[in-house]
Amino acid sequence: MKILFNVKDSPTCSSGYSKICYYLVPLLAKSFPITVLAPVGLEAGTINYEGVKCYGRVGNDISGENVAYDLYKRTNSDLYLTLPEVWWLRSHKLVEKGLQWVSWCPIDFECPFPRFFLERLSKALAVIPTYRWAEEMLRKHLDNVLNHVYFCGVDTELYAPLAESKEKVYAEFPLTRRSIGNDADFIISVVAMNSRRKNWESLLRAIKLFQDDNVDMRISAYLHTLPTVIEEHDLRLLAEEVGLRNFKFADPLTLLYGYEEQEMTRILNCSDVLLSLSGESGNLPCVEAMSCGTPPVVLDACVNSEIVPFEELKVKVLGHFLSPNPALLKPLPDLDDAVQKLNHVLNSNPATYMKRCREWVLPRFDWKVIANRLVERLETVEDIIEDRCLKVPETSEELKQRMETICE
């Protein structure tokens, strides 16, 4: 079965989607012939990545779907697999042309699901949810839902504790510790996009309240994001408005070109906690932090509820807001509960969470584990295609030669 895989971001970018492409595509290519469509970060043209041909964007359509059908036909693909959010794509329109679409379906919002969202997914040959709750909810509305497969994994050999204890990590990497937190006693790291879909105001207010609750300690926030993005947040002004003290952003130029994986490993190792207070569909930074032995405090919603096993680190949902364009129901955190969870980490033995986080990640989130489970789902899709006779039979070489002889 030949697959055209729309991964959204090129493996040469620095985003989460890019990282998924970087790690996952070579593993999938061992089981299926794959062509990649990577419209973000790759201009018109192609690159060869680990033996896989990657097509870039043509024109201004950063979804890539202005060329998806033509590439599907040109590469003689049997399946169009998409990774980006369904609301962002027009794959349901391509189905009308005869393309076989499977959505590996990220969901970072809560029920009720919008009608347009379900209508689009109903056109897919199959839907692969990215976590268990999403699978259960989708099955209530659709009959094309397969078992879920998490889509954010981790290189467990690279993302690992850099010493046998946090104290030794801090002693061996003092420059990293100082670069993200100055001379702080406790460093909260946040790794997230500067986007209106994220709860940045709530997150910054939670850190401010935590600082106020521990005035005798030097508590800093390291924000691994762009401080200013056109049509999104000016996070410096927002941080100042909520009264946040002692905070630092990632270097914008380095962030745009991409931090090296080894740098991210050191940053997560040298953090005391990772804070994530948005509804997420995969939460790659959370998985990477746990693989490094750093505990995450997360909003108890969407995928976070499943990838973090520690109930004492899950922040209660207080309410919801509707994100702009499209209007999706997004959860909001209970700020007092967030402070309580951060205080729990502050007063806990770091060695306990280092061991428990690492042991939780290893058998579940290694990229090889993720890839093997996705291959199983795609083999199920292959069976569906065969059972329904949806694959156009290829002409045998013998028949081609006979036809060429007749034409001559």
C-alpha positions as CSV (number, residue, x, y, z in Angstrom):
1,M,0.0,0.0,0.0
2,K,1.5,3.3,-1.1
3,I,0.9,6.3,1.2
4,L,1.0,10.0,0.6
5,F,1.5,11.4,4.1
6,N,0.7,15.1,4.8
7,V,2.8,15.8,7.8
8,K,2.3,19.6,7.6
9,D,5.9,20.6,8.6
10,S,9.1,19.7,6.9
11,P,11.6,17.6,8.9
12,T,14.0,20.6,8.5
13,C,11.8,22.9,10.7
14,S,11.8,23.3,14.5
15,S,8.2,22.7,15.3
16,G,6.5,19.7,17.0
17,Y,5.0,18.6,13.7
18,S,8.5,18.7,12.2
19,K,9.8,16.6,15.0
20,I,7.1,14.0,14.4
21,C,8.0,13.9,10.7
22,Y,11.7,13.7,11.5
23,Y,11.4,10.7,13.8
24,L,8.3,8.9,12.5
25,V,8.6,8.9,8.7
26,P,11.8,6.8,8.5
27,L,10.2,4.2,10.8
28,L,7.0,4.0,8.7
29,A,9.0,3.8,5.5
30,K,10.3,0.4,6.7
31,S,6.7,-1.0,6.3
32,F,5.1,1.1,3.5
33,P,6.3,3.0,0.4
34,I,5.7,6.6,1.6
35,T,5.8,10.0,-0.1
36,V,5.7,13.0,2.2
37,L,3.8,16.3,1.6
38,A,5.4,19.0,3.8
39,P,4.0,22.4,2.8
40,V,5.3,24.3,5.9
41,G,9.0,25.0,5.8
42,L,9.6,23.6,2.4
43,E,9.1,25.7,-0.7
44,A,8.1,24.3,-4.1
45,G,10.5,21.5,-4.9
46,T,11.5,18.3,-3.3
47,I,14.1,17.0,-0.8
48,N,15.1,13.4,-0.1
49,Y,14.8,12.7,3.6
50,E,16.1,9.3,4.8
51,G,15.3,7.8,1.4
52,V,11.7,9.3,1.4
53,K,10.8,12.0,-1.2
54,C,9.3,15.1,0.4
55,Y,7.3,17.6,-1.6
56,G,7.0,21.2,-0.5
57,R,4.5,24.0,-0.9
58,V,3.3,25.3,-4.2
59,G,1.9,28.8,-4.1
60,N,0.4,30.3,-0.9
61,D,-1.5,27.3,0.3
62,I,0.3,26.2,3.4
63,S,-2.0,23.2,3.9
64,G,-0.6,21.6,0.7
65,E,-4.0,20.5,-0.3
66,N,-4.0,22.5,-3.5
67,V,-1.6,19.9,-4.9
68,A,-2.5,16.9,-2.7
69,Y,-4.8,15.2,-5.2
70,D,-2.3,15.6,-8.1
71,L,0.5,14.2,-6.0
72,Y,-1.7,11.4,-4.9
73,K,-2.3,10.4,-8.5
74,R,1.2,11.0,-9.7
75,T,2.7,8.8,-6.9
76,N,0.0,6.2,-7.5
77,S,-0.8,6.3,-3.8
78,D,-3.5,4.1,-2.3
79,L,-4.0,6.3,0.8
80,Y,-3.8,9.9,1.8
81,L,-2.8,10.1,5.5
82,T,-3.1,13.5,7.2
83,L,-1.6,14.6,10.5
84,P,-2.8,18.3,10.8
85,E,-6.0,19.3,12.5
86,V,-9.1,18.5,10.6
87,W,-10.5,22.0,10.8
88,W,-7.4,23.3,9.0
89,L,-7.7,20.9,6.0
90,R,-10.1,20.3,3.1
91,S,-9.4,16.6,2.8
92,H,-13.1,15.8,2.8
93,K,-13.4,17.7,-0.6
94,L,-10.6,15.6,-2.1
95,V,-12.5,12.4,-1.2
96,E,-15.1,13.5,-3.7
97,K,-12.5,13.1,-6.4
98,G,-11.8,9.5,-5.4
99,L,-8.9,10.0,-3.0
100,Q,-8.9,7.6,0.0
101,W,-8.4,9.7,3.1
102,V,-7.3,8.6,6.6
103,S,-7.1,11.2,9.4
104,W,-4.6,10.6,12.2
105,C,-6.9,13.0,14.1
106,P,-5.4,15.4,16.7
107,I,-8.1,16.9,19.1
108,D,-7.1,19.7,21.5
109,F,-10.6,20.7,22.5
110,E,-13.6,19.2,24.3
111,C,-17.2,18.1,23.7
112,P,-19.5,18.9,22.2
113,F,-17.6,18.5,18.9
114,P,-18.7,21.0,16.2
115,R,-21.0,19.7,13.5
116,F,-18.6,20.7,10.7
117,F,-15.8,18.7,12.4
118,L,-17.9,15.5,12.5
119,E,-19.2,16.0,9.0
120,R,-15.7,16.2,7.6
121,L,-14.5,13.2,9.4
122,S,-17.5,11.2,8.3
123,K,-16.1,11.4,4.7
124,A,-12.8,9.7,5.7
125,L,-12.1,6.1,5.0
126,A,-10.9,5.8,8.6
127,V,-10.1,8.0,11.6
128,I,-7.2,7.2,13.9
129,P,-7.7,9.2,17.2
130,T,-4.6,10.3,19.0
131,Y,-5.7,9.2,22.5
132,R,-8.3,7.1,24.2
133,W,-10.9,9.8,25.2
134,A,-11.0,11.1,21.7
135,E,-11.6,7.6,20.4
136,E,-14.5,7.1,22.9
137,M,-16.1,10.4,22.0
138,L,-15.7,10.0,18.2
139,R,-17.2,6.5,18.3
140,K,-20.5,8.0,19.6
141,H,-20.9,9.9,16.3
142,L,-18.9,8.0,13.6
143,D,-18.6,4.4,12.4
144,N,-15.1,4.7,10.8
145,V,-13.1,5.1,14.0
146,L,-10.1,2.8,14.6
147,N,-8.3,2.3,17.9
148,H,-6.2,5.3,19.0
149,V,-2.5,5.7,18.6
150,Y,-0.6,8.5,20.4
151,F,1.2,10.7,17.9
152,C,3.8,12.3,20.1
153,G,6.8,10.1,21.0
154,V,10.3,10.6,22.2
155,D,13.8,9.5,21.4
156,T,14.3,7.9,24.8
157,E,18.1,7.4,24.3
158,L,18.6,11.2,23.7
159,Y,15.9,12.5,26.1
160,A,17.1,10.9,29.3
161,P,18.3,12.0,32.7
162,L,21.8,13.5,32.3
163,A,22.9,12.3,35.8
164,E,21.6,10.0,38.5
165,S,20.0,12.9,40.5
166,K,18.7,16.4,39.9
167,E,21.4,17.8,42.2
168,K,24.1,16.2,40.0
169,V,22.4,17.4,36.8
170,Y,22.5,21.0,38.2
171,A,26.1,20.6,39.3
172,E,27.2,19.3,35.9
173,F,25.3,21.8,33.8
174,P,25.5,25.1,35.7
175,L,25.6,27.2,32.5
176,T,22.3,25.7,31.2
177,R,20.7,26.2,34.6
178,R,21.8,29.8,34.7
179,S,20.9,30.5,31.1
180,I,17.2,29.5,31.6
181,G,16.7,30.7,35.2
182,N,19.5,33.0,36.2
183,D,20.2,32.2,39.9
184,A,16.8,30.8,40.6
185,D,16.1,28.2,43.3
186,F,13.2,26.7,41.3
187,I,12.7,26.9,37.5
188,I,9.3,26.5,35.8
189,S,9.7,25.7,32.1
190,V,7.0,26.2,29.5
191,V,7.4,24.9,26.0
192,A,4.5,26.0,23.8
193,M,3.6,28.0,20.7
194,N,2.7,31.6,21.0
195,S,-0.9,31.1,19.9
196,R,-4.4,32.4,20.9
197,R,-5.3,28.7,21.1
198,K,-3.1,28.4,24.2
199,N,-4.1,29.6,27.7
200,W,-1.2,32.0,28.0
201,E,-2.9,34.5,30.3
202,S,-4.0,31.7,32.7
203,L,-0.5,30.1,32.6
204,L,1.3,33.3,33.4
205,R,-1.1,34.2,36.2
206,A,-0.6,30.7,37.7
207,I,3.2,31.3,37.8
208,K,2.7,34.8,39.3
209,L,0.5,33.3,42.1
210,F,3.0,30.6,42.7
211,Q,5.8,33.2,43.1
212,D,3.6,35.2,45.5
213,D,3.0,32.0,47.5
214,N,6.7,31.5,47.9
215,V,8.2,35.0,48.3
216,D,11.2,33.6,50.3
217,M,12.4,31.7,47.2
218,R,13.8,32.8,43.9
219,I,11.4,31.3,41.4
220,S,11.8,31.9,37.6
221,A,9.9,31.0,34.5
222,Y,11.6,30.0,31.3
223,L,9.3,30.4,28.3
224,H,10.4,28.5,25.3
225,T,8.4,30.4,22.8
226,L,8.5,33.5,20.6
227,P,7.7,36.5,22.8
228,T,6.0,38.4,19.9
229,V,4.0,36.9,17.0
230,I,1.9,39.0,14.6
231,E,-1.8,38.5,15.3
232,E,-1.0,36.5,18.4
233,H,0.3,37.5,21.8
234,D,2.9,40.1,22.9
235,L,3.9,37.8,25.7
236,R,6.4,40.3,27.2
237,L,3.6,42.8,27.7
238,L,1.2,40.1,28.9
239,A,3.8,38.9,31.5
240,E,4.3,42.5,32.7
241,E,0.5,43.1,32.9
242,V,-0.1,40.1,35.2
243,G,2.9,41.1,37.4
244,L,5.2,38.1,36.6
245,R,8.7,38.4,38.0
246,N,11.9,36.8,36.9
247,F,11.0,35.4,33.5
248,K,13.1,34.7,30.4
249,F,12.2,33.8,26.8
250,A,14.1,31.5,24.5
251,D,16.4,33.3,22.0
252,P,14.0,34.1,19.1
253,L,16.6,33.6,16.3
254,T,17.8,30.3,17.7
255,L,14.1,29.2,18.2
256,L,13.2,30.0,14.6
257,Y,16.2,28.0,13.2
258,G,15.6,25.3,15.8
259,Y,17.3,24.4,19.0
260,E,19.4,21.3,18.8
261,E,17.9,18.2,20.4
262,Q,20.8,18.0,22.8
263,E,20.1,21.6,23.9
264,M,16.4,20.8,24.6
265,T,17.5,17.7,26.6
266,R,19.7,19.9,28.8
267,I,17.0,22.5,29.2
268,L,14.4,19.9,30.3
269,N,16.9,18.2,32.6
270,C,17.8,21.6,34.2
271,S,14.1,22.5,34.8
272,D,12.4,21.7,38.1
273,V,9.0,21.3,36.5
274,L,7.3,21.6,33.1
275,L,4.1,23.6,33.2
276,S,1.3,23.0,30.6
277,L,-2.1,24.5,31.2
278,S,-3.7,24.1,27.8
279,G,-5.8,21.4,26.2
280,E,-3.4,19.5,24.0
281,S,-3.7,16.8,21.4
282,G,-0.3,15.3,21.9
283,N,1.9,17.4,24.2
284,L,5.3,16.5,22.9
285,P,7.2,18.7,25.4
286,C,5.4,16.9,28.3
287,V,6.5,13.5,27.0
288,E,10.1,14.7,26.5
289,A,10.2,16.2,29.9
290,M,9.1,13.0,31.6
291,S,11.6,11.1,29.6
292,C,14.3,13.4,31.1
293,G,13.0,12.7,34.6
294,T,11.3,16.2,35.0
295,P,7.8,16.1,36.4
296,P,5.0,17.9,34.4
297,V,2.1,19.9,36.0
298,V,-0.6,19.7,33.4
299,L,-4.3,20.7,32.9
300,D,-6.4,17.6,33.4
301,A,-8.0,17.7,30.0
302,C,-7.6,16.2,26.5
303,V,-4.5,14.1,26.0
304,N,-2.8,15.4,29.2
305,S,-5.2,13.3,31.3
306,E,-3.8,10.1,29.7
307,I,-0.1,10.8,29.2
308,V,0.5,11.9,32.7
309,P,-0.1,9.1,35.3
310,F,0.3,11.3,38.4
311,E,-3.1,12.5,39.7
312,E,-1.4,14.8,42.1
313,L,0.1,16.8,39.2
314,K,-3.1,17.3,37.3
315,V,-4.8,20.7,37.5
316,K,-8.6,20.8,37.6
317,V,-10.6,22.3,34.8
318,L,-12.4,25.4,36.1
319,G,-14.2,26.5,32.9
320,H,-14.0,26.8,29.1
321,F,-13.6,29.4,26.4
322,L,-14.2,29.4,22.7
323,S,-11.1,29.7,20.6
324,P,-11.3,32.1,17.6
325,N,-11.6,30.8,14.0
326,P,-12.8,28.2,14.4
327,A,-14.9,28.3,17.6
328,L,-13.7,25.2,19.5
329,L,-14.4,24.5,23.2
330,K,-11.1,24.9,25.1
331,P,-10.6,24.1,28.8
332,L,-9.4,26.7,31.4
333,P,-7.4,25.8,34.5
334,D,-8.3,26.4,38.2
335,L,-5.4,28.7,39.1
336,D,-5.5,28.0,42.8
337,D,-5.2,24.3,42.0
338,A,-2.3,25.0,39.7
339,V,-0.5,26.7,42.5
340,Q,-1.2,23.8,44.8
341,K,0.2,21.3,42.2
342,L,3.4,23.4,41.7
343,N,3.8,23.6,45.5
344,H,3.6,19.8,45.6
345,V,6.5,19.5,43.2
346,L,8.4,22.1,45.1
347,N,8.1,20.2,48.3
348,S,8.7,16.7,46.8
349,N,11.8,14.6,46.5
350,P,13.1,15.2,42.9
351,A,14.5,11.7,42.8
352,T,11.1,10.1,43.2
353,Y,9.6,11.8,40.1
354,M,12.8,11.3,38.1
355,K,12.5,7.6,38.5
356,R,8.7,7.4,38.1
357,C,8.6,9.7,35.0
358,R,11.3,7.8,33.2
359,E,9.8,4.3,34.0
360,W,6.4,5.5,32.7
361,V,7.7,6.8,29.4
362,L,10.0,4.0,28.3
363,P,7.5,1.3,27.4
364,R,4.9,3.7,26.0
365,F,6.2,6.6,24.2
366,D,9.4,5.6,22.4
367,W,9.1,6.5,18.7
368,K,9.5,2.8,17.8
369,V,6.5,1.9,19.9
370,I,4.4,4.7,18.3
371,A,5.5,3.7,14.8
372,N,4.6,0.0,15.4
373,R,1.1,0.8,16.6
374,L,0.5,3.1,13.7
375,V,1.7,0.5,11.3
376,E,-0.9,-1.9,12.8
377,R,-3.7,0.6,12.2
378,L,-2.5,1.2,8.6
379,E,-2.5,-2.5,8.0
380,T,-6.1,-2.5,9.1
381,V,-6.8,0.2,6.6
382,E,-5.1,-1.8,4.0
383,D,-7.5,-4.7,4.7
384,I,-10.4,-2.3,4.4
385,I,-9.2,-1.2,1.0
386,E,-8.9,-4.8,-0.1
387,D,-12.2,-5.9,1.3
388,R,-14.1,-3.0,-0.4
389,C,-12.1,-3.3,-3.6
390,L,-11.1,0.3,-3.4
391,K,-7.7,-0.2,-4.9
392,V,-7.4,0.0,-8.7
393,P,-5.6,-3.2,-9.8
394,E,-2.2,-2.5,-11.4
395,T,-1.7,-3.8,-14.9
396,S,0.8,-6.7,-15.0
397,E,4.0,-6.3,-16.9
398,E,3.0,-9.2,-19.2
399,L,-0.2,-7.4,-20.2
400,K,1.6,-4.1,-20.7
401,Q,4.0,-5.8,-23.1
402,R,1.2,-7.4,-25.0
403,M,-0.7,-4.1,-25.4
404,E,2.5,-2.4,-26.6
405,T,2.9,-5.2,-29.2
406,I,-0.7,-4.8,-30.4
407,C,-0.3,-1.0,-30.6
408,E,2.8,-1.4,-32.8
